[in-house]
Amino acid sequence: MKHDPRITPCRDGIAARSLEGILEAEVYLDPKAMSCVAAAAAIRSAPDANSEQMDQLLFGERFEVLEEEGGWLFGQAARDGYVGFVEATALGPVAPMPTHRVSGLRTYAFAEASIKTRASGPYSINSLVAVEAVEGKLAKVAGGGWMTADHLSPIGWFEQDWAAVAERFVGAPYLWGGRESLGLDCSGLVQQALFACGYACPRDTDQQQELGVEIAPAEFGRGDLVFWTGHVAIGLGDGRIVHANGHHMATAIEPLSEAITRIGAAGSPVLGYRRVT
């Protein structure tokens, strides 16, 4: 059976128990759930810090571990299903059930209930946290420290305008495989904007081309998605888009017509337009 290696937890004869009877393997293993304890951690293609970063985990997100290899853990991200290797030091025991998510673009955590104490982070939007206590303007987060309470929103509360969320990333550097506020790629931007509004969203552009419904070019407007081969942007209305892109090496706003001309000149015409529903 054909399978997508990006989202299928198997390698070198081993596979997750859930694939027994579906995908042939020598050994089927029960995954061990762990949580990301770093502000962000790379999911890499191999157990090597120099290998390709394909995705990232954010603080509080779960990672289903199948095996360990030389200080690296192989498994699958629970939130978007991506498979790869994460440094063992970035993972810890399963965190308590999250009560909130980071809703500010980024925030710091302080060692004590004072903004004058040692800070860690920054923690990016959509990181998952369990609030244990609140003192004044700060909330104590399990395993993290004290975060600004106004930068957190209860699980189940979502924003309404994912285009506006994406605009908050303008100026963030382009980073292949990134999905944090300090650096991200085109599909990472789309994913984080939709997550903030309560929509499930896969990781890569070809997967995101299945979102919503197809629309005509003339219908393209705010919040709609436009796709090229290996690239995606979000409509802002008035003929503008926002996208994390390698041309600007940043998240930028520009006229859609300019992007179509430039990307088309590089050999990639527009593949289609989608409306998230």
C-alpha positions as CSV (number, residue, x, y, z in Angstrom):
1,M,0.0,0.0,0.0
2,K,1.3,3.5,-0.9
3,H,1.8,5.7,2.1
4,D,3.0,9.2,2.6
5,P,6.3,9.0,4.6
6,R,5.8,12.5,6.0
7,I,2.8,11.4,8.1
8,T,3.3,7.6,8.4
9,P,5.2,6.5,11.6
10,C,7.5,3.9,10.2
11,R,11.1,3.4,9.2
12,D,13.7,0.6,8.7
13,G,11.3,-2.2,9.4
14,I,9.5,-0.7,12.5
15,A,6.1,0.9,12.5
16,A,3.6,2.1,15.0
17,R,1.2,-0.5,16.4
18,S,-1.7,1.4,14.7
19,L,-0.3,0.4,11.3
20,E,-0.4,-3.4,12.0
21,G,-2.4,-5.0,9.3
22,I,-2.2,-1.9,7.1
23,L,1.6,-1.6,6.4
24,E,4.1,-4.4,6.4
25,A,6.9,-4.1,9.1
26,E,9.2,-6.4,11.0
27,V,8.2,-5.0,14.3
28,Y,5.2,-3.0,15.5
29,L,5.8,-0.7,18.5
30,D,3.5,1.1,20.9
31,P,4.3,4.8,20.8
32,K,5.3,6.6,24.0
33,A,3.7,10.0,24.4
34,M,6.0,12.9,25.3
35,S,5.6,16.7,25.3
36,C,7.8,19.5,23.9
37,V,9.5,21.3,26.8
38,A,11.5,23.7,24.6
39,A,10.0,26.9,23.2
40,A,10.3,25.2,19.8
41,A,12.1,22.1,18.5
42,A,13.0,21.0,15.0
43,I,11.6,17.8,13.5
44,R,14.4,16.6,11.3
45,S,14.7,14.1,8.5
46,A,17.5,12.2,10.2
47,P,19.1,12.0,13.7
48,D,21.5,14.7,12.9
49,A,21.4,18.4,13.7
50,N,22.6,19.2,10.2
51,S,19.8,17.3,8.5
52,E,16.7,19.0,7.0
53,Q,14.2,20.6,9.3
54,M,10.9,19.5,8.0
55,D,8.6,20.8,10.7
56,Q,8.7,22.1,14.3
57,L,7.1,21.3,17.6
58,L,6.0,24.1,19.8
59,F,6.0,24.1,23.6
60,G,3.4,21.8,25.0
61,E,2.7,19.9,21.8
62,R,2.8,16.1,22.0
63,F,5.2,13.8,20.2
64,E,4.5,10.1,19.9
65,V,7.9,8.4,20.3
66,L,8.7,5.1,18.6
67,E,12.4,4.7,19.2
68,E,15.6,6.4,20.3
69,E,18.8,6.7,18.3
70,G,21.9,8.5,19.6
71,G,20.1,11.2,21.6
72,W,17.4,11.6,19.1
73,L,13.8,10.4,19.3
74,F,11.9,9.1,16.2
75,G,8.2,9.5,16.2
76,Q,5.1,11.6,15.1
77,A,3.8,15.0,16.0
78,A,0.3,14.7,17.4
79,R,-0.9,18.0,16.2
80,D,-0.1,17.9,12.5
81,G,1.0,14.2,12.1
82,Y,4.5,14.9,10.8
83,V,7.1,12.2,11.3
84,G,10.8,12.7,12.0
85,F,13.5,13.0,14.6
86,V,13.5,15.4,17.6
87,E,16.4,15.9,20.0
88,A,15.7,14.0,23.2
89,T,16.6,17.1,25.3
90,A,13.6,19.0,23.8
91,L,11.1,16.4,25.0
92,G,9.8,15.5,28.5
93,P,7.0,13.6,30.2
94,V,3.5,14.2,28.9
95,A,2.4,17.7,30.0
96,P,-0.9,18.2,31.9
97,M,-3.9,18.7,29.7
98,P,-3.6,22.3,28.3
99,T,-6.0,24.9,29.6
100,H,-4.8,27.7,27.4
101,R,-2.8,28.4,24.3
102,V,-0.4,31.3,23.6
103,S,-2.5,33.9,21.7
104,G,0.0,36.7,21.6
105,L,2.4,36.4,18.7
106,R,5.1,35.5,21.2
107,T,5.6,35.8,25.0
108,Y,8.3,35.2,27.6
109,A,8.0,33.0,30.8
110,F,9.6,34.3,34.0
111,A,11.2,32.2,36.7
112,E,9.0,33.7,39.4
113,A,5.9,35.9,39.6
114,S,7.9,39.0,38.7
115,I,8.9,40.4,35.3
116,K,12.3,41.2,36.8
117,T,13.2,37.5,37.2
118,R,15.0,35.3,34.7
119,A,13.1,35.0,31.4
120,S,12.9,32.0,29.1
121,G,11.5,31.7,25.6
122,P,10.1,33.4,23.7
123,Y,7.1,31.1,23.3
124,S,5.2,31.4,20.1
125,I,1.5,31.7,19.3
126,N,-0.4,28.4,19.5
127,S,2.0,26.9,22.1
128,L,-0.1,24.8,24.5
129,V,0.0,25.5,28.3
130,A,-1.6,24.4,31.5
131,V,-2.2,27.4,33.8
132,E,-1.8,26.4,37.5
133,A,-2.2,29.8,39.2
134,V,-2.6,33.5,38.5
135,E,-0.9,36.4,40.4
136,G,-1.8,39.8,39.1
137,K,-0.9,40.0,35.4
138,L,1.1,36.8,35.4
139,A,-0.1,33.2,35.0
140,K,1.9,30.2,36.3
141,V,2.3,27.7,33.5
142,A,3.2,24.0,34.2
143,G,6.8,23.4,33.2
144,G,7.3,26.9,31.8
145,G,7.2,29.6,34.5
146,W,5.1,32.7,34.7
147,M,3.7,34.1,31.5
148,T,1.7,37.3,30.8
149,A,-1.9,36.3,31.3
150,D,-3.1,38.6,28.6
151,H,-1.0,36.7,26.1
152,L,-2.9,33.5,26.8
153,S,-6.4,32.4,25.7
154,P,-8.5,29.5,27.1
155,I,-8.6,26.4,25.0
156,G,-11.8,26.7,22.9
157,W,-11.5,30.4,22.4
158,F,-10.4,31.3,18.8
159,E,-9.8,34.3,16.7
160,Q,-12.1,35.0,13.7
161,D,-9.8,36.4,11.0
162,W,-6.9,34.2,10.0
163,A,-5.7,36.8,7.5
164,A,-5.3,39.2,10.4
165,V,-3.3,36.6,12.4
166,A,-1.0,36.1,9.4
167,E,-0.4,39.8,9.2
168,R,1.0,39.8,12.7
169,F,3.9,37.7,11.4
170,V,5.0,40.4,8.9
171,G,8.7,40.8,9.2
172,A,9.3,37.4,10.7
173,P,12.3,35.8,8.8
174,Y,11.7,33.0,6.4
175,L,12.7,29.6,7.8
176,W,12.4,26.3,5.9
177,G,10.3,23.9,8.1
178,G,9.5,26.7,10.6
179,R,6.2,27.3,12.2
180,E,7.2,29.6,15.1
181,S,6.9,33.4,15.3
182,L,10.7,33.8,15.1
183,G,10.8,32.2,11.7
184,L,8.5,30.1,9.5
185,D,7.8,29.1,5.9
186,C,4.8,29.6,3.7
187,S,2.7,26.6,4.8
188,G,3.8,27.1,8.4
189,L,2.2,30.6,8.3
190,V,-1.0,29.3,6.9
191,Q,-1.1,26.5,9.5
192,Q,-0.5,28.8,12.4
193,A,-3.1,31.4,11.2
194,L,-5.7,28.7,10.8
195,F,-4.8,27.0,14.2
196,A,-5.4,30.3,15.9
197,C,-8.9,30.4,14.5
198,G,-9.7,26.8,15.5
199,Y,-9.2,25.1,12.1
200,A,-7.2,21.9,11.7
201,C,-4.5,22.3,9.1
202,P,-1.9,20.0,7.6
203,R,1.7,21.0,7.3
204,D,2.7,21.2,3.7
205,T,1.4,23.1,0.7
206,D,0.3,20.1,-1.3
207,Q,-1.7,18.8,1.7
208,Q,-3.2,22.3,2.2
209,Q,-4.4,22.3,-1.4
210,E,-7.2,19.9,-0.1
211,L,-8.5,22.5,2.3
212,G,-11.9,24.1,1.7
213,V,-13.3,24.5,-1.8
214,E,-11.9,25.6,-5.1
215,I,-12.9,29.2,-6.2
216,A,-12.4,31.2,-9.4
217,P,-9.6,33.7,-9.6
218,A,-12.1,36.5,-9.7
219,E,-13.5,35.4,-6.4
220,F,-10.2,35.5,-4.6
221,G,-10.5,37.7,-1.5
222,R,-9.5,38.1,2.2
223,G,-8.7,34.8,3.9
224,D,-8.6,32.8,0.6
225,L,-5.5,30.8,-0.3
226,V,-3.6,30.9,-3.6
227,F,-1.2,28.1,-4.5
228,W,1.8,27.6,-6.7
229,T,4.0,24.5,-6.9
230,G,5.5,24.3,-3.4
231,H,4.1,27.7,-2.3
232,V,1.0,29.2,-0.8
233,A,-0.2,32.7,0.2
234,I,-3.2,34.2,2.0
235,G,-5.4,36.9,0.5
236,L,-5.9,40.2,2.3
237,G,-8.3,41.8,-0.1
238,D,-7.7,44.7,-2.5
239,G,-5.5,42.4,-4.6
240,R,-2.9,41.9,-1.8
241,I,-1.4,38.8,-0.3
242,V,0.6,37.9,2.8
243,H,3.1,35.1,2.6
244,A,6.4,33.8,4.1
245,N,8.6,33.6,1.1
246,G,12.1,33.0,-0.1
247,H,12.2,36.1,-2.3
248,H,11.9,38.5,0.6
249,M,13.3,35.9,3.0
250,A,10.5,37.1,5.4
251,T,6.8,37.2,5.8
252,A,5.7,40.1,3.6
253,I,2.7,41.8,2.1
254,E,2.6,42.5,-1.6
255,P,0.3,42.7,-4.6
256,L,-0.9,39.3,-5.8
257,S,-0.2,40.4,-9.4
258,E,3.5,41.0,-8.6
259,A,3.9,37.6,-7.0
260,I,2.2,35.9,-9.9
261,T,4.5,37.6,-12.4
262,R,7.7,36.9,-10.4
263,I,6.9,33.3,-9.5
264,G,5.6,32.6,-13.0
265,A,8.8,33.9,-14.4
266,A,10.6,31.2,-12.3
267,G,8.5,28.5,-14.0
268,S,5.6,28.1,-11.6
269,P,2.2,29.4,-12.7
270,V,-0.7,29.6,-10.2
271,L,-2.1,26.1,-9.5
272,G,-5.4,27.2,-8.0
273,Y,-7.4,29.2,-5.5
274,R,-9.1,27.8,-2.4
275,R,-11.6,29.1,0.2
276,V,-11.4,27.7,3.7
277,T,-14.8,26.6,4.8
